[in-house]
Amino acid sequence: MKGRADDVVLLEDSDIDFDIFKMILKTLGLELNVHRFNRIEKMTDAIQGSELPSEISLVICDLRLPDGNGIEVVKHLRSLTQYVNTPIVILSTSANPKDVSECYTAGANAFHCKLTDLDALTTQTGKLLDYWLKMVVADRKHLRF
């Protein structure tokens, strides 16, 4: 990537899944500023404490978290002026149509099922990051996704 590295928030409670994400980034040669939280409460504390940049390029959120779910995260971020237009991608092992529908209704931009095959997961992650960080042209201050 050219210029400043993108800031990406990752809400993922699994240390193993986070380590795999970091490994995939290294494999793909991507340099991102990843702000990882394993609890919703820690992310909201970071927002309230101004520990996160006001412009986040992407939020990737696990649907099931120990202290809530990704739907709550989407609703919370959409209520905050500085993150109202930030792309939010939900990752889940669930393909339950109710979960998918609720995520989109709350304001998620995409819903992806977590893949278990490492090669497929690497490809999926690369495409996801390429799309949201390189292909989508967005004026985060004026454009509503």
C-alpha positions as CSV (number, residue, x, y, z in Angstrom):
1,M,0.0,0.0,0.0
2,K,1.2,3.5,-0.8
3,G,1.1,6.3,1.8
4,R,-0.2,6.0,5.3
5,A,-1.4,2.5,6.4
6,D,-5.1,2.1,6.8
7,D,-6.6,2.0,10.3
8,V,-8.7,-1.2,10.7
9,V,-10.7,-2.1,13.8
10,L,-11.0,-5.9,14.4
11,L,-13.4,-7.1,17.0
12,E,-12.4,-10.7,17.5
13,D,-12.4,-12.6,20.8
14,S,-10.4,-15.6,19.5
15,D,-6.7,-15.2,19.9
16,I,-6.2,-18.0,17.4
17,D,-8.4,-16.3,14.8
18,F,-6.5,-13.0,15.4
19,D,-3.1,-14.7,15.0
20,I,-4.4,-16.2,11.7
21,F,-5.5,-12.7,10.6
22,K,-2.1,-11.3,11.3
23,M,-0.4,-14.3,9.4
24,I,-2.7,-13.7,6.4
25,L,-1.8,-10.0,6.4
26,K,1.9,-10.9,6.4
27,T,1.3,-13.5,3.6
28,L,-0.5,-10.9,1.5
29,G,2.2,-8.3,2.2
30,L,-0.3,-5.8,3.7
31,E,0.6,-3.3,6.3
32,L,-2.4,-2.1,8.3
33,N,-2.8,-0.4,11.6
34,V,-5.0,-3.1,13.2
35,H,-6.8,-2.0,16.4
36,R,-7.9,-5.3,17.9
37,F,-10.5,-5.7,20.6
38,N,-11.7,-8.9,22.1
39,R,-14.7,-7.3,23.9
40,I,-17.2,-4.7,22.8
41,E,-16.7,-2.9,26.1
42,K,-13.0,-2.4,25.3
43,M,-13.8,-0.9,21.9
44,T,-16.3,1.5,23.3
45,D,-13.9,2.5,26.1
46,A,-11.3,3.2,23.4
47,I,-13.8,5.3,21.4
48,Q,-14.8,7.3,24.5
49,G,-11.2,7.8,25.5
50,S,-10.3,9.0,22.0
51,E,-7.8,6.2,21.6
52,L,-9.0,5.3,18.1
53,P,-8.5,7.6,15.1
54,S,-11.6,9.5,14.1
55,E,-11.3,8.0,10.6
56,I,-11.3,4.2,10.5
57,S,-11.0,2.7,7.0
58,L,-12.8,-0.5,8.0
59,V,-14.3,-2.4,10.9
60,I,-14.3,-6.2,10.8
61,C,-16.4,-7.7,13.5
62,D,-17.1,-11.2,14.7
63,L,-20.9,-11.8,15.1
64,R,-20.6,-13.6,18.4
65,L,-18.6,-11.9,21.1
66,P,-18.4,-12.7,24.9
67,D,-20.2,-9.4,25.9
68,G,-22.6,-9.0,23.1
69,N,-22.9,-9.4,19.3
70,G,-21.9,-7.7,16.1
71,I,-25.3,-6.3,15.6
72,E,-24.9,-4.2,18.8
73,V,-21.5,-3.0,17.5
74,V,-23.0,-2.0,14.1
75,K,-25.8,0.0,15.8
76,H,-23.4,1.7,18.2
77,L,-21.0,2.7,15.5
78,R,-23.8,4.0,13.2
79,S,-25.0,6.2,16.1
80,L,-21.6,8.0,16.2
81,T,-21.0,10.8,13.8
82,Q,-17.3,10.0,13.2
83,Y,-18.1,6.3,12.3
84,V,-21.5,6.6,10.7
85,N,-20.1,6.0,7.2
86,T,-17.3,3.6,8.1
87,P,-17.6,0.3,6.3
88,I,-18.5,-2.6,8.7
89,V,-18.0,-6.2,7.7
90,I,-19.4,-8.9,9.9
91,L,-17.7,-12.3,10.1
92,S,-19.4,-15.3,11.5
93,T,-19.5,-19.1,11.5
94,S,-23.2,-18.7,11.2
95,A,-25.0,-18.4,7.9
96,N,-28.4,-18.2,9.7
97,P,-30.6,-16.0,7.4
98,K,-32.0,-14.2,10.6
99,D,-28.4,-13.2,11.6
100,V,-27.6,-12.0,8.1
101,S,-30.8,-10.0,7.9
102,E,-30.4,-8.4,11.3
103,C,-26.8,-7.4,10.5
104,Y,-27.8,-5.6,7.3
105,T,-30.8,-4.0,8.9
106,A,-28.5,-2.6,11.6
107,G,-26.3,-1.1,9.0
108,A,-23.6,-3.6,8.2
109,N,-22.1,-3.2,4.7
110,A,-21.3,-6.9,4.3
111,F,-21.6,-10.3,6.0
112,H,-19.1,-13.1,5.4
113,C,-19.0,-16.6,6.7
114,K,-15.7,-17.6,8.2
115,L,-13.9,-20.2,6.2
116,T,-12.0,-23.0,7.7
117,D,-9.6,-23.8,4.8
118,L,-6.6,-21.6,5.3
119,D,-6.0,-21.0,1.5
120,A,-9.6,-20.1,1.0
121,L,-9.6,-17.9,4.0
122,T,-6.4,-16.1,2.8
123,T,-8.1,-15.5,-0.6
124,Q,-11.3,-14.3,1.0
125,T,-9.5,-12.0,3.3
126,G,-7.3,-10.6,0.5
127,K,-10.4,-9.9,-1.6
128,L,-12.3,-8.4,1.3
129,L,-9.5,-6.0,2.2
130,D,-8.7,-5.2,-1.5
131,Y,-12.3,-4.3,-2.1
132,W,-13.0,-2.2,1.0
133,L,-9.5,-0.5,1.2
134,K,-8.6,-0.1,-2.4
135,M,-11.6,-0.4,-4.7
136,V,-14.3,1.5,-2.8
137,V,-14.0,5.2,-3.3
138,A,-15.8,6.9,-0.4
139,D,-15.9,10.4,1.0
140,R,-16.4,9.2,4.6
141,K,-17.7,12.6,5.6
142,H,-20.5,12.9,3.1
143,L,-21.3,9.5,1.6
144,R,-23.6,7.2,3.4
145,F,-23.1,3.6,2.5
